[in-house]
Amino acid sequence: MDRGHSRWKGLLASLAAFTLIAAACGDGGGDGEEREAAGDLEGQTVEVAAVWTGAEQERFQMILDAFGEETGAQTTFTSTGDDIAAVLGPRIEAGDPPDLAILPQPGLVTDFVDQGALQPIDDVAGDEVDENFPSSWRELFTHDGQLYGVFFKAANKSTMWYSVPTFQNAGVEPPEDWDALQQSAQTISDFGVTPYSIGGGDGWTLSDWFENIYIRVAGPEEYDQLATHEIPWTDQSVKDALTVFADVVANDELIAGGTNGALQTGFEDSVAQVFADPQNPDAAIVYEGDFVAGVISGETNAQLGQDADFFPFPSIEGSEPSVIAGGDTAVLMKDSEGGKALIEFLATPEAAEIWAREGGFISPSPNVDTSVYPDDITRRAAEGFVEAGENARFDLSDLQPAEFGATTGEGIWGLLQEFVRNPGDVDAISQQLEDAAGRAYGGGGG
């Protein structure tokens, strides 16, 4: 099933600044299909809508430019801002959607499928999805037996970032399992540096902590069941994960600013507590996704690789490597030839490698050549993502009804903040989580 690869392989050459596409086409082997693709969309315009702005928009535009160069299509990009649903909704009602949208949560894909606003893409890009992605990502974006999305841009949310000088001075190595993490935290504390910085003022960071612990305690299958509310939040697996989480949040002395300080600290400030002053940090470890690298390089004086590095979220009780993912999914909103061709292209390694070379991007496809990533930290984050394979799962809170999974101060985010305030009462918080989930899923609760 290499139809997509044959069609699009010339794009790598053009974007890597080879001077003559014709020279690449003259080497034989599948080039006839590539030549037939060039120019076959002449005169068509393909619109893509996404939340991206700034550098992300510029780098995605490189992909659109490559697509246009190969096919002859004109492309336009519409930046919607963060609330993409509010922009797309009226356009759908007016019968004027973009050809493609790139959505930041799987729940939005489901919402638009339920509205009849998306085109199924099995006949368009199904072969490329099967060839280039683990089956778990196909399953996530399949509804009623039809594929609707291509998981295009990923975030590895299973990375723990640490102060390299502090670890070196305290004689600590990056830990591989949970017990070693707790031992390292105590050693760092004894050395005179607070181990953890936690951005608990943003409830989503606590949700990410919980999800990473839960998948390691309960396993991917129970993670899927909890994500769809097939098992309740009062299940023993939830209580076990909360008990493990308490290893971190129950001791004020291990958290920068203590519990109260953590609950008043936002995500970016939690990163700054570790890296703003590389030689005299307020804490040694901050957990969050690979995007922490952007905050470090853009907002602190720390040098990636020298002052700042990451290790994978540790194994718990011998759990297999797992990754919690965030990211963006391409969907087809209009039955247009240009839109079909573009979503097929976005499912190939060739499209992903264009952005991967520029940085600020991880592909969920194991077929992307990791040598194209521009630095060792991004490369390792990408390798960790794809090596998790079928043990990679999308962010659980993003899979919930928004009132339960993505509302400030409520649902998972708000209740985990309450848990940080009182980590000793696991039974009470799990019951409150179940009550909130029941209301969100239409089953009452209480």
N, C-alpha and C positions, 0 to 999 in steps of 0.2 A: 504494500500500500504506500508507494512512494510518489503518487501522482502530484501531491502538493509540493514535495521537495523538488521534483524535477521542474515543476513550473516556475518556482520562485528562487532557485538557487543562484541565478545571475545577480540577484539584488545584493547579495553579500559583496560581490566584486565591485559593483558600482559604488556602494557606500564606503568601501575600504579604499577608494581612490585609485582603483585600477583605471587606466586611461581609456581603454577601448573595450566596451562590452562585446563588440564584434570579435575581438580576439578570444575572449572567454567562450563565446559561442562556437568558435571554430575548432574546439578540441573534441567535439563529438560527444556521444553519450547523453541522450535526452534533450539535446539543445533544440531540436525541431519544435518540441512542445513549448519551450521557452520563447522561441521566436514567434510562434503562433499567438502566444498570449500578449506580446507587446503590441500596443495600439488598438486592441480589440474593444476598448471602452472609449475610444475617441469621441469627444462631444458630450460625454456624460459627466454629471457632477455628483459627487458623493459627499454627503454631510455626516460628520461624526460629532456627537455631543458628549462631553465628559466634564468632571469637576475640575480638571487640571488647569493650572495657571502657571505663569513664570517658567522656570526651568523645565518642569514636567511637560508643560504644553509645548515648549520648544523642542524637546527631545521626541515627543510623540509626533510632532510635525515632520521630523526627519523620516519617520516611518511612512507617513502619508505622502511625502515627497517621493520616496522610493517607489511606493505603489503607483503613484501617478506617472512617474517616469517609465515604469515597466508596462503599464496598461493604456496610457493615454488619457486616463480619467482626470478630471479636475477634482480637487478635494477642498472642502472647507471644514474648519473646526470651530465649534461653538462651545465656549467655556460657560458652564451653567452656574458656577459658584457651588458652595457646599450642598445646597438643597436642590439636588438635580430633579427630584420628583416634582417639586413645585414648578419647575420650568417645563418639564416634559408633559405634565398632566394636561394643561390647556392646549398644547400643540396636538396631543393625541385626540382630544375632544374635537379639535378643529379639523382633524383629518390631515394634519401637516407635520407628522413626526420626522425627525432626522432619519437618514438611512440606517445608521448605527448609533447606539449609545453604549457608553462604558460605565457600568454601575458599580458603586463602591460597597454594596452589601447584597448578599444572596437573597435577603428578604425582599429587596426591591425587584429582583428578577421574578420571584414568586408573585408579588403584587401585580406586576405588569402582565405576567402570564394569565393570571386570574381575570384581568381586565380584557383579555384578548388583544393586547397591544403588541405582542411579539410574534415573530415568524419562527417556526421550527427550523432547525439548521442541520438535521441529520443528513439530508441529501446534499447539503451545501458543504459542510465542513466536518461531517461525522468521521470520515476516514482519517482526516488529519488529527482530530481529537483523540481517536483511538490509538493512532500511531505515536503521538507525541506527549500524552499525558497519562498518569495513573488513572485507573478506572474510578477511583473515589471522586475525582473532580468531574467526570462525566455524570456520575450518579447524583452529585450535588445539584447539577443544573438540568436534570431530567425531570420532567413533570408529565404524568399520564403517558409515560413511554416515549415522550418526545424530548430531544435535546434542544435547549434554548440558549446556551451560553458557552463561551470560550473563556476560561480562566486565564487572563492575559498577564496581569502584573501582580506579583505576590509580595507579601511581607512575611519574613520569618519572625514570629513573635515568641520565639523560644530561645532568646539570647540574654545572657546575664553579663553586664558590662562592669568592668572593674578597673581600679586604679593600679596600674602596673607598678609604679614606685612603692606604693603601700604594700602590695603583695610581696615584692622583693625584699623590702626592709623588714617585714614581719616574718619572712621565711615561709610564706604560704604559696602553694601551687594551686592553680585552678582546679577545683574539685570536680569529680566525675559523678558522685552520688550524693544523696540528700544528707546522709550522716556526715560525710566529709565536708559538706557545705556548712553544717552546724558547727563542726569542730573548727573549721577555718574561721568562721565568724567569731567564735570565742577567742581564738588565738589573736585575731586582729584587734578585738576589744582589749585583751590583756596587753597588747602592744601600745595601746593608747589612742586608737582611732575607732570611731563608731562604725560597725560593719555595714549596716543597711541604710540606704536612702530610699524612701517610699513616697511616691507622689499620690498619696491617698486622697488629696483634695479633688482629684479627678477619679471618680469611681470606676472608670473603665480600666484603669491600671490594676485595681484590685480584682476586677473580673478576670483580667488576663493572668494574674497570679493564680487565681483559683482554677482556671481552665487548664493551665499547665500542670498543676498538681493533680487535678482530677483525672486527666487522661493517663497519667502515670500510675495513679492509685487504682483506678477502675478499669482502664483499658479502652481502646477505641470503640468497641461495640457498645459498652454501657455509655460512653460519651455520646454516641449517636442516639441512644434511647433517651438520655436526659435532654439532649438538644431538641427532641421532638415531643418531650413530655410523656413519653411512653412509660417511664418510671418517674416517681415523684421525687421532689427535692427533700423529702424525709427519708429517702432510701439510705441504707447504711453506708453505701459508697460515698454519698455526699457528706455524711457525718465524718467518715474516715478522712476525706480530703480536707475538710475544715479543721480537723484535729491536727493534721500535718501543717496546714497553713499557720496554725497557732504557734508552731515552733518558731516562726519568724516574728509574728505580731504581738505575742503575749509578753515580751520582755522589753520594757521601755529602754533599757540600757543598750540594746542592740540596734536601736532605730534613731537616726538623726532627728533631734527635737522631741524624741519620745512619741508615744501614740498621738497625743494632741498635735504635736508639730507635724507629724506625717499627714494628718487629716486636714491640715491647712497648707500643704505643699502641693503645687501643681506638677504636672509631668516634667515640663522643661526645667523648673526649679530643682526637681529631684535629680536631674542629670547634672545641673550646675553644682549641686552640693558635693558631687564626686569629682568633677573635672574643672571647675572654674579656676581653682588654684592647684595645679597638678602636684606640687610639692607639699602642700599643706591642706589636704581635702577635709571636708566636714564628715565624709563617709567614704567607705571603700568600694561598695557594690551598689549598683542600681539595676533592677530588672526592668527591661522592656524590649521591644522589638528591634530589628536591625536598623530602623529609622533613627535610633539613638545616635548613630554615627553622624547623621546630618546635624543634630543639635550640638554634638561635641565640636565638629569642625566649624559650624557657623556661629556658635554662641559662647565658646570657651577658648581658653588658650592652650588646651591640651592637644597633643599631636597623636592622631590615630596610629596605633601600632607601637608607639614609643611610650606615651603616657596612658593611653586608653586601649583596651582590648576587650574581647568577650570570650566566654565559654558557653557551651550549650547548657540549657536548663538541665539540672542534674537528674539522673535516674533515681527512682524511688523504689526500694525493695526489688531491685533487679529488673525494673521495667525496661522495655526495648526503647530505642531512640524514637521520639515522637516530636512533632512540630505542630504548634498552633499557628494558623495562617490568617492573615488579613489580605485584602487585595481587591482588584478591579476586574470585572467580567464584561466582555464584549457581547452585546446582543443585537439581533437584527430586528429593526422596527418597521422596515419597509421592504416590500417584495420587489427589489430593484436589482438589476444585473450587477451594477457597480457595488451595491451593498453586499451582495453575495460574494463577489470576488474579494472584497476587502476582508470580510470576516473569515473567509478561507485562508487568506494570507496571514491574518493575525494568529491563526492556529499553528503556524509553522515556526520552527526555530529561526529561520532566516529573518522574520520580522522582529522577534524578540532580541536577536543578537545586535540589531541596529542600535536599540536603546541601551542594551547591556554594556556595550563598549563605552558609552558616555557616562555611566555611573548613575546612582540613584534608582536602580532598577534590579529586581530579581525576577526571573522567570520560573514558574512552577513546573516547567517541562524538563525532564531529565535528558532530553535530546539537545538542549542548548549547550554548546561548547563552553565549559566554565573558564577556559583560558581567555575568553573575550572580556571577562570582567576586569575593570581597570585597576583593582587593588586587591591585596590579599584578604582584607577583612570582608569585603563584599563577596569575594569568591568563596570564602569559607561559609558565610551565611547562606549563600545559594546552594553550596554542596550539602550543608546540613539539611536544608529544606528538601532537596530531591532525594537524599539518602533515606529520609524517613518514609518515603514511598507511600504504601497504603496505611501507614500509621500517622499520616498528616491529616489534620482536620481543620475546618474553618472555625474561626472565632465563634464560640458558642453563643455569646450575647448577641452577635450579629444575626444569628439564626432565629432569634426569638421575636415575638411581637414587640414592637418598639416600646410600648408602655412598660414591659417587663425587662427587656434587654438593653435598652438604649435611651433611657430618660434620666437626666441629671437628678440625683437625690432620691430616686425611686427605684423599684424593682431590684434587679441584681446589683446595680451600682450603689444605690442607697443602702441596701441591706448589708452589703459587705462592708460599707463604712461603719454601720452599726456593729458588725462583727469585730472590726478592729477596735472599737471602743470597749467591747465586752467579749473577748475571745473565749471566755470560759464557759459560756452557755451555748454549746453547739446544738443541742436539741431545740432550743427556742428559735435560733436563727434559721435552722433548716425548716422549721414549721412556718415561719414567716415567709421564707422563700417559696414554699409550696403554696401558701395562701395567695401570694402575689401572682405566681404562675397560673394558679387556677382561675383567678379573675381575668388574666390576660388571654387565656385560652378559652374563655367563655364558660368555665365550669364553676363559677362562683368562688369558693375558697372560704376558709374560716372554720 
